[in-house]
Amino acid sequence: MISDRLRKILSLIAMVILIGGPASALVLVILQMALDEATVGAAIGSFLRVVAGSAFLGGVLRLLVSIDARLERSGGKG
């Protein structure tokens, strides 16, 4: 089991990934369209990949932290 401090840090990192992913994807779309003159479809595709990836990675990290907290809580009662 992990310590409470590490659990809080990992939970914070998961939230940054979940919130920061779409924000960085929006910046990426703007830069792609401005600098690379990417088509709208390519820009939307890269936006969706970044958002889906950040949602998946942040969600998995948050899920693992939650599972660890529940296992520690149930282990303490028994």
C-alpha positions in Angstrom: 0.0 0.0 0.0 1.1 3.5 -0.7 1.4 6.4 1.8 -1.3 9.0 2.1 1.0 11.7 0.9 1.9 9.8 -2.3 -1.8 9.0 -2.8 -2.6 12.7 -2.7 0.2 13.5 -5.1 -0.9 10.8 -7.6 -4.5 11.9 -7.3 -3.4 15.5 -8.0 -1.3 14.4 -11.0 -4.4 12.4 -12.3 -6.5 15.5 -12.1 -3.9 17.6 -13.9 -3.8 15.1 -16.7 -7.6 15.0 -16.9 -8.0 18.8 -17.0 -4.7 19.7 -18.7 -5.1 17.3 -21.5 -8.0 19.0 -23.3 -6.5 22.4 -22.6 -3.2 21.4 -24.2 -5.0 19.7 -27.1 -6.8 23.0 -27.8 -3.5 24.8 -27.9 -2.1 22.1 -30.2 -5.0 22.5 -32.6 -4.5 26.2 -32.8 -0.8 25.8 -33.4 -1.3 23.1 -36.0 -3.7 25.2 -38.0 -1.6 28.4 -37.7 1.9 27.0 -38.3 1.4 23.8 -40.3 -1.7 24.9 -42.1 -3.2 21.6 -41.2 -6.7 20.8 -42.5 -9.6 21.0 -40.1 -10.0 17.3 -40.2 -6.4 16.6 -39.2 -6.6 19.2 -36.5 -9.8 17.7 -35.0 -8.3 14.2 -35.2 -5.2 15.2 -33.3 -7.4 17.0 -30.7 -9.5 13.9 -30.2 -6.4 11.7 -29.8 -4.9 13.9 -27.2 -8.2 14.3 -25.3 -8.9 10.5 -25.4 -5.3 9.7 -24.3 -5.4 12.1 -21.4 -8.8 10.9 -20.3 -7.6 7.3 -20.5 -4.3 7.8 -18.7 -5.7 10.2 -16.0 -8.7 7.9 -15.5 -6.5 4.8 -15.1 -4.2 6.6 -12.6 -7.2 7.8 -10.6 -8.7 4.4 -10.6 -5.5 2.7 -9.3 -5.3 5.3 -6.6 -8.9 4.7 -5.6 -8.4 0.9 -5.6 -5.4 1.3 -3.4 -7.3 3.5 -0.9 -10.2 1.1 -0.7 -7.9 -1.9 -0.2 -6.0 -0.1 2.6 -9.3 0.9 4.2 -10.8 -2.6 4.0 -7.5 -4.2 5.2 -7.5 -1.9 8.3 -11.0 -3.1 9.4 -10.3 -6.8 9.1 
